[in-house]
Amino acid sequence: MNAIVLKLFNLASFVYLIVASVFIADFMGGMTEEVYVMPAPYAFSIWILIYVLLLWFIVKSFFADEELDRVVKGIGLWFPISMILSGTSVVVGTTPSVLFIALSLLTLCVVYTIIQGLGLSSPLYRIPFSIYLGWTSIATIVSAFVAIKGNGIEEILSIGELGWAVIMLTAGGLIALAFHFLQKDYLFPLVFVWGYIAIYLYQDSAVIKFITGGFALLIVVMLGLDWLKKKRK
């Protein structure tokens, strides 16, 4: 597809994401179910940063150098599709929203993988997608728990909400650490630190506080040690 057409499609999809997330979702109301993985409300302000970074990427693409043009063509329609799915997830019902946010997560994984495979001279163009992917990962977990509780499901495979919360938060923390070492990406795991601290501050469960606080500290320490190791080299 022609690069200018892709850039215009990116811009139109971004406008849809903003309108759906900021205006329509606010009018319709947000999540109502309180679950063990729900972060403090302030945590969702990270969307402002994501919107700004995505807008920066889209606007800059219209004045692109050869490398950024290569990024736009490489990620193709996957990027606008992810924004459309993300925007739609907040305007549909609680249960279908899980499908849309999960599909948005999958498309973002494709986008990130393509960018990593382009062999760019700088990780600069990866930044918006690292943060977007990290927060969408957390949002998918939260959305799934809200949908399950909203449908009155108390147990899955004989495991209750608290048990699944521990499993998913543990898995999320491990994925964030693995992602850093596999992709050499500091921002993705730092988004998990942001989310886990917000969960720690918002939840009363001692188990949830232990898991989220422990992983937030572990991730920060591991990132710090890895950074110092690279500085010494």
Secondary structure as UniProt FT lines:
FT   HELIX           3..18
FT   HELIX           19..24
FT   HELIX           25..28
FT   TURN            36..37
FT   HELIX           41..45
FT   HELIX           46..61
FT   TURN            62..63
FT   HELIX           66..75
FT   TURN            76..77
FT   HELIX           78..89
FT   TURN            90..91
FT   HELIX           94..117
FT   HELIX           123..126
FT   HELIX           127..150
FT   TURN            151..152
FT   STRAND          155..156
FT   TURN            157..158
FT   STRAND          159..160
FT   HELIX           161..183
FT   HELIX           187..202
FT   HELIX           206..232
//
